[in-house]
Amino acid sequence: MSDVSERFIIRGGMVLSGTVQIRGSKNAASKAMIAALLTDEPCILENIPFSEEVAITRELCERIGSSVTYGDDHTCNIVTPRIREHSVLALSRRNRIPILAFGPLLARAGTAEVPFLGGDPIGHRPIDFHLEALTRMGATIERRERSYYATAPYLTGTDIEFPFPSVGATESVLLAGVLARGTTRIANVAIEPEVENLIAMLTAMGALITVEPEARRITIEGVQQLHGVRHRIIPDRNEAVSFAVASLATGGEITLQGATAAHLGSFVETIRATGGTMTELGDDMHFGQAQKWLTTDINTAPHPGFMTDWQQPLAVLLTQARGTSTIHETVYEDRLGYLKDLARMGADVSISDECPEGNPCRFSGRTFNHTARITGPAALQGTEIEITDIRAGMAHIIAALSARGESVISGTAHIDRGYEKLDERLRVLGADITRV
Ligand code: EPU
């Protein structure tokens, strides 16, 4: 675990340019590790990032009964001959992965107990879709003082429709449905590349899954058992966006090695609309400077829309565009809090609970501050900032890198949960960042 007293000292104003290798996706890797619990055969996962999220998930799997070893070159070998422990309470509130273990634990042990979830403070983040779906599939779930306790002699396929295309709930039902009896049909699913990556792994393990992305529908025919697999984790889209914006916001250009352009469509469109460039060079993506940055209006949305994890870094770039840009956050109700820190650094920002005119979302008429207006260009000044979540923290770091003067950023553990050795890799690009 990272030391909670650690801080980053950033002296801003350096141009970040060069080449960076994009690591495997945190949000795909942790789910693949959970999928490996579905079989007693070895699973080899390639392109695993060495982030804290993966370390926490490793601890979870080991508690359950897995033996996990890291090989060379970001490979992870995980085998779970038997379920030793169906209760993973000790990992309470460190991330959002334990809920996904319900499916594998119920399939192999008939019982599962997971703690209330942690993760970033970006909204209420209920898990009702997960619990309702598992209950419909035959699980009995009891809410205890600190946990959810579930039992099921077996799970049965059924028809499920999510009120919103939730990534986690889609993954939960996939992990539960693959070994359930009969057919599970899920409507209004999330079709994020991380979900597709999980489906590719489960299919290679012997699961029978049909996806209709346009219709947001998934059908799972339950099978009796799954086998081991060698599976590659997709590149981290959030890391790609973070590095691209860090470079562009400081006046640089950057080549992202091993990023998948097809997963970043709405981001690339936005960069081009604001005046920047993106050229594909084989598996690499090269982002170039705008002559001058232009304003834009963003609505975050489930994939293939503009991802909710990208608005925070982008906001820093928008402080440099002449005029007013809008960010309309429609996935999480409370994900704009970081903007008050950008305002302290000199950004001209206003936040409102009203949707942009003519563009209502499901938060319309409620009291969630989910629309931001950013007016630029603004000269940012370094300051002291406390990071409270991964993506907000990334915005703070990018703002500090592009600001005049020094910033002291505490709460580095949030960054380490999502990014492998971020400070070292930023330094290679020219950043003046030190961990103390
Ligand atoms: N929702 C419910 N009930 C549920 C589940 C979700 O109301 O049972 C709501 C949420 O409150 C939210 C919306 O549905 O308003 C979407 O949430 P989703 O379930 O899709 O999010 P998640 O699976 O908890 C993952 C990523 C997030 C990413 C979102 C959206 C992981 C571990 N986390 O969260 O990543 O922002 O999908 O793409 O995969 C991050 O990496 O920093 C991060 C927060």
Residues whose N, C-alpha, C, O or C-beta is under 5 A from the ligand:
A	BS01	EPU	N27 R96 R125 P126 I127 D128 F129 H130 F164 P165 S166 V167 G168 A169 T308 D309 V331 Y332 I390 R391
